[in-house]
Amino acid sequence: MSSIDVQQIKEDVARFVESIEQAKAEVRKVLVGQDNLLDRLLIALLTGGHVLLEGVPGLAKTTAIKTLASAVNTGFRRIQFTPDLLPADLIGTLIYNPREGNFTTRKGPIFSNLILADEINRAPSKVQSALLEAMQERQVTIGEETYPLPDPYLVLATQNPIEQEGTYPLPEAQVDRFMLKVVVGYPKKDEERKVVDLAMGESLREVRPVLEPERILEMQRLVKRVYMDDKVKDYVLELVTATREPARYGLKDLANLIDYGASPRASIYLCMAAQARAFLAARGFVTPQDVKDIAYDVLRHRVILSYEAEAEEKTPEEVVKRILDSVPVP
């Protein structure tokens, strides 16, 4: 690709900078700090990838998603996941009409653009299975009919750490459908002071919808055009391969700590997320640093650690860091 092409992409990206900044400004009326979280939610919006937010209660996970949804002029549904939730509560069901002698379809809350799956790990496996088709295929089957989901479509889920009482570990197949897993930490002291002042204020700040669905779809198409050099793509593949065959990269000690490495979906999502990262930085091309910045969020839930690693209290983040430090950067 010539420099002219990259320059043209950069000029196209520049047309959307104001829209992104307006959306950030609206979200920041309510969300204090948590810049990394906001950045990841925008990356999801720009790529159509689903996000899993993990953190203890009270860290504004739900607030962040609801506020972003308020800044987007599109459909939004919040679904509170509970142990007694049924698949029909999520996707809908067929209702028999005795007068007509037929069945009519009642669509569930899954038929919206932005879905907040709150405390997703509190629902049993049959509900998680119902969500799988929606997340991967962007469609839902009710009875014998298959219904496409609207575009744009995004599942933004929150979960408490699985040590918390009354939760179920999510199936690995479902976890892999999430483009990003973002671990939300405690705010800094000065940020928490602003949160307290905001909560004690007389009125809530109103968030205006500033992004239209057509605008989002236009940005999603442009993100796919952001230039990614073959060397950067190869770098992504090297990182993902290192999670499966660490010994090839001089990381023999990691071999006993990893049961399963990242799937090919990790390579795809790492490339897409890096493109969105470059887009947010108003660049027309991807750098290796874009890949490194987003690597933890793409890989942490795809590197399955062994019992030995758990016994040694190793974390996926430590494993990913070793890999990022060892694989040569182009």
N, C-alpha and C positions, 0 to 999 in steps of 0.2 A: 504493500500500500504506500502510495506516495505521500510526501509531506503536505501536499495540497489537500489530499483527502482528509488527513488528520486535522488540518486547519479548518476545513469545512465542517467537520464533526464538532470541533471546539466552538465554532460560531453558532452551530445549531444548539449545542448544549447551553450556550450563554443566553439563549432566548428563554430558557426555563429557570434561570437562576432566581429571578424575582419571585416566581411562583413558589419555589422551594423555600425561599427566605420568608415569604408571607406565611406559609404553613408553619414554619418553625416559630415565628413570632406569635402566632395564635396559640400553639401548644404551650409555649413558655409563659403565657398568661397564667396557666394553672400549674404546669410542671416546673419545679425548681431544681436546677442542677440536672443530673442524669443525662448529660449530653451524649454519652456513649449509647444509652438506651434509645434516645430519640434518633440518633444516627442509624441504629440498626433497624428501627421500625420504618424509617424512610427507605432504607435499602430494600426491605421486604416489599414496600409499596411499589418501588421502581422495578422490581423483578417479578412480582407476583408470587414470591416465595413465602411459605408459612413460617411463623416465628413461635418459639416456645420460651417464655420468660420464667425463670426459676428464682425463687427467693422467699425468705420468711415473710409472714404476713405484715402488712403495714408499710411496704416499701414503694407504694404508688404504682405497682404493676398494672392493676386494673385502671387506675386513674390515667396513666399514660396512654393506654389503648383507647379508652373512651374519649379522651381529649383529642387524640389524633383523628378519630372517627368524626368528631364534631367539626374538625377543620376541613373535612372532605364532604362534599355535597353529594352523598350517595347513601345507599341502604346500609343500616347497621343494626345488628341484633346481638344482644348479650344472652348467653346461655349459661346458667349456673349448673355446673355438673355436680350431681349428688349420687350417693350409692343406689338410690331407687329410680334413677333416670332410665327410661326405656328407649330403644332405638327409634320407636315411633314418635317419641317426644322431640326427637332431634330432626329426623328427615320427613316425618309426616306419615300418613296412613290412608287406607281405603275405608270409606264410610258407606255402609249399606243404606240405600234409600228404599224403604218398603213400598212407598207409593209408586215410584217409578220401576221398582224391581231391578235396580242396577246399583253399581258402586260408583261413588264419586271420590276424586282424590283431594285430600286436604294436605296441602304442603306445610312442612314444618319450618321452624325458624332458620334452618340451614340455608334456605333460599333467600339470601341477602348478599350484599357485596362484601361487607366487612363483618366477620364473625368473631366475637369475643367468647372463647371457650374458657370460662372462669373456673379455676381449680380443676383442670381437666383430669388430674390423676385421682379424683374422688369417685369417678364413675367406673362401673365394672367393664370387663373386656368386651361384652357384646355391643356396648355403646361405642367403644373405641373402634371396633370393627366397622360399625356403620359409618363412622367418620372417615375411615380409610379411603373409601371410594370417592367421597366428596373431595378430599384433599389431593388425591393423586389424579383421578380421572376428570375432575371438575364436572361430575355428574352424579345423580342420585337415582336409584332404582326403587320404585314403589309398586308392589305387585309385579305385573309383567311389563310395566312401562318404565322407560329410562328418560329422565328429565335433565337437560343441561342446566348448569348453574350460571348465574349472571357474570358478566365481565365488566370491570375487574372483580376478582374473587380472592379473598385472603382470610386465612384462619390465624388469629392471634390468640395464643393460649397462654394461660398462667398456671403454674403449679407450685405447691409448697414442696420443700425437700422431702424425699420419700421416707425419711426417718420420722416425719410427723405422723401422729396417730390418725387412723382412718383413711389412709391413702393406698392406692394400688400402683405398683411400678408400671409404666407404660410399656406395651409390647415394642420390641426392638424395631419391628417392621414399621410401626407407626412413628416412632421417634425419628427414623431415617427420613420420613416424609417432611420433616421440618427442615427448612433450609438453614435456619440459625437457631441455636440455643444460647440465650443470653442470660448470664447469671447476674442478678441485680443485687448490688451491695448496699450497705448503709450509706446515707449521705454524709458529707463533711459537716463539721460543726457549724460553720457559717451558713451553709445551705439549709441545714435543719432549722436554724434560727429564722430564716426567711419563710420556711414552711409553717412554722409556728405563727409568725406574724400574719401570714396569708390566711391561715385557718381562723385566727382571732379577728379578722377584718369583718366589717359590717355586711359586705355583700360579696357574692361569688363573681368572679370575672367571666363575662360571657365570651365564648369562643365562636367566632364567625366561620361559616364554611367558605373557604377560599380556593379549594381545588375541585374542579369539575371532573366527572368520570372520563370524559373525552380527553381532557388534558392529561390525566394519569395514563391512559392508554397510549397517548402520543409520546409521553416520556418513556414508557416501557419499550416502545418500538425503537426509540433513539438510543436507549441504554444498550440494546443488542448490537447497535452499530459502533459503539465505542471501541476503538482499535485495541486489539490485544496481540502483541507480537508473538510469533511462534516460540521464541525463547521463554517468554513468560508463561505460555501454555505448558511448555515442557517442565518449567519450574513447578507449576501446580501438580503435574503428574508425578514428579519426583517426590514431592511432599506426601502425596496420597500413597504412593508405592512404599515410602519409608514406614508408613504405619502398618503395612502388611509384611514387609521384609526388612526389618530394621538392621539386620546383620550386614546387608549389602552396603549400608551407609555408615559402617563402623560403630553401630549401636547394638552390639551383641547382648548387652545387659538388658535391653528393652524387650528382647524376644520372649523372655519368660514372664514379662509383665503384661503383654498384650495377647488376649485370646483371639480377637478378631480385629482386623484393620478396617479402615474406612472403605465404603462401597464406591462404585463408579459414580453414584449420585453425588458424592462429595466433590469429585473433580468438576462435575458440571456446575454445582452450586458455588464452588470456590471461584470459578471463572466468572459466573454471572454476578456474584456479590462484589468481586473486584471491579467489574465494569461499572456497577452502580456506585461504588466508592469513588471511582474516578469522576463519574458524572456529578456527584455531590461536591467534588472539589473543582468543578467547572473545567475539567480537562477532557480532551478528546481521545486520550490513550491511557492504558493501564500500566502502572509501574509495579515492580516486584514488592515495593512497600505496601501497595494497596492489598496485595495478596497476604502479606504478613499481618497487616492490621486486622483483617477479617478472619484469619485462619483459625483462631481459637473458637470463634462462634460457629464456624462450619464443622470443625472436627471434634470438638469436645464430647459430643453425644454420639459420635460414630466410632470412636476408639473404645472398644470394649476391653476392660482390664481383667486380668486373671485374678484368681483367689490369692495368689502370691502377692500381687500388687496391692490388693486390699489389705492383706496382712501387714504389709510394709507401709500402709497408709499413703500410698502413692495416689495421685489424682490424674485424670486425663490431661489437665492443663500442664502438669509437669512433663508428661510424656510429649505433648505437642511442642512445648518449649525446647526440649532436647532435640526434637526433629528439626525445628526451625533454626536452631543454632548449628546443626550439623550439615544440613543440605546446602550446597553452594548456591549463592544468589547470582543470577545472571547479570 
